[in-house]
C-alpha cells in the first residue's frame, strides 16, 4: 500500500515533480497556438504547416497515450515518467532549433511520443506513492496547480513570442526538464503493477497510423491529387484494421466490450462533438485575433484567460450541481452555451473591441465549458464498473484529443481557407466566420446527442444496470484525472 504522507518532505517532492512534469505537456498545448502566425511568417510556411505543427504532436500523443500508461505499469511508473520528460525535452529542443518547417513538424511528432509517456505517469505516481488518506488532497492540489499553469500558458506564450521569439515556446521546456528529472530520480519512489501481460503494440501503431493518414488526407485535400485520395482510403482501412485487431486480441488496449455500456458510448460521442469544436476554435481564434483584429501575440494569449479563469473558479461547483441534476442537463445545456459563445465570435473582426466584442463571447463560452466539462468527466467514470474507471478515462482522453486533431485538419477545408489565408486579413476573417458556424453546429449536434442518449439514474439506484447505463451513481475514483479546459483547454483536457 502507498505510504508516503503528503505533509512529509518526500510527499511534497512527489507532488512538485508530478505538477512540474504534467505542466510541461499542458503548457505546450496552450502556448503553441499563440505562436502559430509568427512561426508561419518566420519559416515562410503555408496554413498546412501550421495545421501540422499542432497535429503532428496530437497524432502521436493520442495514438500512444494508452500504451504509455501500460508501459509505466509494467516497467515502473517513475522510470517511464522520467523517460517521457527527458524525451519531451529533447524533442522540444529540436523544435526550438528547427531550421525549416519539415524539421519542426517531425520534432513535434517526437514531442507527442514524449507526452504519451509522461502524461499518464503524473497522476499514476500520486496514485502509487501517496497514502490513500492523503490522495484526494494531493489530486486536488495537482489539479489546482495544473489549472494555474493552464491560465498562465497563453499569457506566457504571448510574452515569449513578442519577446525572445517563438522558438522559446519550445525551448522553455528544457530547463523545466533539467529540474524535474533529478528531483524525480532522487525523491519519487518507484512503483510497478507487476503485470506481465502482452502489450497491444499493433493496436497502438494502427490507431496512430489511421489518425496520421486521415489527418494528412484532410489537410492536403485541396490539392485533389490521387495521392491524397489513396492516403485517405488507407487511413480508413487502418481504422478498420484497428477495430478488427482490438476485437480479436485477448488483451486489447481498447477493449470493445467497454462500449457495451450505452452511457459510456453516448458520452464518448458527445466528447467527440464537443472537443472537435473546441480544437477547431482554439486553433483559429488566436490567428483571428492577431491577423484580423491586430492583437499582439501577448494580447491574443491574454484575451483567452476568461475561459480558463471561469473553469478554475466554478468547475468544482459545476460537478456538484451535475450530481444533483444528473448528467443529461449539463451535457445538453453546456454545448448549447458554447455554441452561443462561438456565434458571438462572429462579431470579432478588424479593430474588434475586446470589452464589447471579444469578452462577451469568451464569457459565454467559458460558462458553457464550466457547465459541461466536469459533469462529462464524472459521467465517463461513473458509466463503467469501478475497476475500469482508469481505462474509461484514458479512452475518453484519447477520444477528445483525436477529435481535436481531426477538427484542426478538417475545419480550414470546410471553411474554405486557402494555403495563404492567414496572410490576408480579409480572407481569413471571412473563413473564420464560416468556421465558427461549423463549430457551433457540431456543438448543437453534441447537445442533441446528450439529450437523446444520456440517461439520468434513479435516485439512490445501485443496481448494476444503473451503474453501467444510467449515469453517475458514485463520485470519481481518487487519483483519476479531472478534465481540464481545452486549449487552455485537453485544461488538454481535460484530459491531460
N, C-alpha and C positions, 0 to 999 in steps of 0.2 A: 504494500500500500504506500502511495506517496506520503512522505513525512516532512517535507520542507515547509516550515511555517512562513507565512507571508511577512510577518514582522521581523523575522530573522534577517541577518545580513545576506545570507545566501538567497533567501526568498526575494529580497529586494533586487538582487543581481539577476535572478531569473526573470522577474518582471521587466527590468530595464532591458535585458537582452532581447526578449520577445517583442517588446514595443519597438525597439530600435530596428530590429530585422524586418518586422512587418511594415514599419514606416517607410523603409526603402522602396518596397514594391508599391505601397499606396501612394507615396509622393510621386513616383514615376507616372502613375495613372492619372494624376491631376495636373502635373506641370507640363507634360509633353504637348498637350493640345494647345496650350497658350503659346508655345514656341513655333507652331507649325508655319504660320506665314513667314516668319523670319528664316526658318530652315529652307523653305521653298525659294525665297529670294537669294539666299546665300549660296545654295547649291544649284541654282538655276533649274529647279525641278518643277514638273507639272503637278496637277492635282492628284494624279495616280500615285506619285511618290509620297505625297502627304498621307494618302489613304494607307499605303503600305507601311509608313512609319508608325502608324497606330496598329495596323492589323497584323504585321509580322510578329509583333510581341504577343498579341492576343491569340493568334493561331496556336503557337507552341504552348502558351500558358493554359488555354482552355483544353487543348488536346492531351496535355500531360499532367495536369494538376492531380487527378485521381491516382495516377501511377506514383507521383511524388509522395503522396501520403502513405501509400503502401510501402514504398522503399524505406521511409522513416520507421514504420512499424517493424519492418524486418531487420534492417541493418543498424538501427539506432537513430532515435529522433534528433538528438543533438548532432550526430555525425552528418546526417543528411541536411539538417538546417544550416550547419556551418558550411558545408559544400555548396549549398544554394546561395548563401550570402557571398561567398568568395566568387562563385561563378557569375552571379549578378553584377558584382563589382568589376570583374574583368570585362564582361560584355559592355558595361556602362562606359568603361574607359575606351573601348573600341568605338562606341557610338560617339563619344566626345571628340575623338581624334579622326573620325571618318573623313576621308578626303573627297568623297563623292556620295551620291545618293545610293548606289548599289551597295557599298560597304556599310552605310548606315542601316539600310533595311536588313542586311544579313546579320549585323550586330544586334539589331532589335529582336530578331528571331532567337538568337542565342540568349539574349536577356530574358526572354519568355521562358526558356528552359530553366534558368536560374530561379525565376519567380515561381515556377511549378514545384521546385524543390524546397524553397524556403517558406512559401505561403502556408501550406498545411502544417508546417512544423511549429509555427509560432504558438498557436493555441494548443497543439499537441504536447508541447513542452510544459505548458502550465498544467494541463490535464495530468501529465505523467509525473510531475515533480511536486506540485503544491498539495499540501494536506487538504483532504476533502472539506474540512470545516472552513478553510480559507479560500477555497477555489472560486466560489461565487464572487467574493470581493475582488479576487485577482483578475477574473474575467471582466468584471465591471471596470476596474482601473485600466486594464488593457484596452477595452473598448473606448473609454473616455479619452485616454491619451491618443488613441488612434483617430478619434474624432477631431481632436485638436490638430493633428497632423493633416487631416483632410481639409480643415479650414485654412490652414497656413499654406497648403500646397499651391493653389492658384496665385496667391499673393507672392509667394517665394518664386514661382516660375516666372511671373511677370517681371519681378525685380531682377532676376538673373538675366532674362532676355534683354531687358533695356539697359542693364549694367554691363557685367563682364561678357555677356553674349550667350546665345542659345546652347553652345556646347557645354556650358556649366550646368545646364539642366540635367545632364547625364554625369558629368564629372563629379558632382557633389556626392554621388553615391560612394565614391572611392574612400574618402575619409570616414564616412559612416561605417563602411565595412571594416576598415582598419581598426576601428574602435570596437565593433561588435564581435568580430571573430575571437580575439584573445580573451575577452570577457566571457564569452560562451564556453571556450575551452577550459577556462580556469574555474568558473563558478557554477556552471549549469551541469547537474548530474545527467549521466547518460541513461537512457531507458529504451527498451525494445519489447515488443509483444512476444517474441519467441516464435512467431508464426513461421511455418516452413512451407506454406502453400506456393503454388506457381504464380508468377506474375503474368498479368494479361498484357504482355508487350505488344502482341499482334493487334489487340483491340485498341491500344493507345496509338499505335502507328496509323492504323486505318482511320481512326477518328480525326487525328491531326491532319492526315493526308486529305481526307474528304473536305475538311474546313479550308485547307490551303488551296485546293483545286477549285472549289466553288468560289472562294474569295477572288482568286485570280480571274476566273471567267467573268465575274460581275464587274470587277474593276476595269478589265480590258474589253468589255463588251462593246464599247463604242467603235472599236476597230472592225468588228464584224467579220473577222477572219475565220478560216477553217480551224486554225489552231485554238482559238478561243472556244469555238463550239465543241471541239474534241475534248478540251480541258474540262468544260462544264459537264459533259457526259461522263468522263472519267471520275469527276467528283461525285456525281450521283451514284455511280457504280461502287465507288469506295464507301459511300454511306450505306448502301445496301449490304455490302460485304461486312461492314462493321456490325450491322444488326444481326446478320446470319452468324457471325463469329460469337457474338455475345449470347445468342440463343443456344449455341451448341457447346460452349466451353463449360466445364464443371465449376470454374471459379472466375467468372467474368468480372471486370471492374464495374460494369453497369448491369447488374442482374435484371433481366427483363421482368421477373416476377414482382419486382418492387412497383411496377406500373399497374399491377392488379388492383392497387388502391386507386379508386376513381378520384378521390380527393387529391392524392398526390399527382396524378396525371393532369387533373384540371388546373391545379395551382402552377404546375410547370408550364402549361400552355399560356396561362396568364403571365408568368415570368417572361416567356419568350416575347410576348407583345410589349410588355412594359419596358424591358431592358433593350429591346430593339429601338424603341422610341428614344429612350434616354441616351443610348450610344450615339445615334444619329444627331440628336440635339447638341450634346456636349462637344461633339466633333466640329459641328458647323458654327455654333454660336460665337465662339471666340474668334473665328475668322470673320464672321459678320461684324462683330464689334470693332475689329481692327481695320479691316479692308473697307467697309462701307461706312461705319459710323465715326471712324477716325480716332478710335481709342488707341492708346499705347498698349503694349503688352501688359504692363503693370495694371493699367486701368481696366483692361479686359479681364484679367485674372481676378482683380479685386471685385469687379462687378458681380461675380458669381457667388460671393460669400453669403448672401442672404439665404440661399437654399441650404447650405451646409449648417449655418447657424441655427436655422429652424429645426433641422434634423437633430442637432446636438441638444437643443433645449426641450424638445417635445416628443422625441421618439419613444422614450420610456412610457410616457403617459398614453401615447397612442397605442402602444402594446397592451396596456392595462384596459383601455377602452375597447380594443378589439376582443379581449377575453370576455368582456361583459356583453357585447353586442353579437359576438360570433364573427367569423371571418368574411361572411358574404357582403356585409355592408361596407367595411373599409376597402375591400378589394374591388368593389364596384364604384364607390364614390371617389376613391383615391385616383384611379386612372382618368376619371372624368375631370377632376380638378387639374390634373397635369395637362390634359388636352386643352383645357381652357387657358392655362398659362402659356402653352405653345402658340395658341391662336392669338393671344395678346402680343406675342413677339412679332406678329406681322406689322405692328406699328413701329418697330425698330428699323430705321433706315438711315439715310445720310443725316448727319448732325443730330442724331437722336438725343433727347434729354434723358439723363439717367433717372432722375426722380419721376418724370412724367411718363416716360415710355418703357424703360428697361426694368426699373424696380418693381412696378406693379405686376408685370409678367412673371418675374422671378419669385415674388412673394406667393402668388397663386400656385406656381409650380412647386415651390417648397412646401406649401401647405398640403398639396396633393401627395408629395413624397412622404411627408410626415404621416399622413393618413394611411398610406399604403405599405411602406417598406417593412416596418416592424411586424404588423399582422401577417404579411406574406411569409416572412421567415418563420414565425411561430406556427403558421398553418402547415408549412412544409414539414417541420419537425414533429408536429402532432398528428400528421396523417399516416404515419407508419409506426410499426412497433418500436418501442424504446431502444431495443438493441440495434436498430438500423437507422437511428437518427443521424449518426455521423455520415453514413453513406448517403442518406437523403439530402443532407446539407451540401455534400460535395457535388452530387448530381445537379442540384438546383444552382449551385455556384457555377458549374460548367455551362449549364443552360443559359444563365444570364450573360456570361462572357461570350458564348457563341452567338447569341442574339445580337449583342453589341457589335461584334466584328462583321457579321453579315450586313447589319444596317449601315455601317461605315462604308462597306463595299457597294451596297445597292442604292443607297439613298441619293448620292450625286447623280447616278444614272437615271433614276426615276424622276429626279427634279430637273433633268436636262442641263447639268453642269458640264461644260466643255473642259478640256485639259488645262486651259489657261483662264478658267473662270475666276479664280481667286485673285488674278492680277487686274481685273476690271470691276470697279465698284458697282456699276450699273448691272452688269451681267450676273454678278454674284448675288446682288440684292434680289433680283427677280427670281433666281433659282432658289434662294433661301426661303422666300415666301412659299414657293411650291413645296419645298421640303418640310416646312412646318405643317402644312396641310396633310402631308403623308404621315408625319409623326402623330398628329392629333387623331387621324383616322385609325391608326394602329392602336392607339390607346383606347379609343372608343370600342374597338373590337375586343380588347382585353377586358374592358368593363362589362361588355355583354357576355363574354365567356364566363366571367366570375359570377355574374348574376344568374346565369343559366345552369352552371355546373357546380359551384361551391355551395356546400350544404352546411347549415348550422346544426350542431349537435343538440340533442335534448338535454336540458339542464341536469347535471349530475350523472349523465349517462356514462357507464363504464363497460358497457357491452363491447366485446371485441370488434363487432361490426362498426360500432360508433368510433372506436379508436382508429379504425382503418379508413372509414368512409365519411364520417360525419364532422370532421374538423378537429379543432384543438380541444382536448379534454385534460391536458396537463401542460405545465409550463415547459419551456425548452430545457433540455438537459444542461447541467452545469458544464462549462467547458466547450459548449458548442458555439460556433462563430456567429455573431449577430450580423445582420445585413447592414451595409452602410450605403451612403449616398453615392451613386454613380458619378463618375467624372469628378467627383469631389466626393465622387459619386460613387464599384462594384464597389463608399463611403463605406470601390470596386468596391460595396459591393458588397457594403453589402457584402457582403460577399467579398471577402478579401482573399 
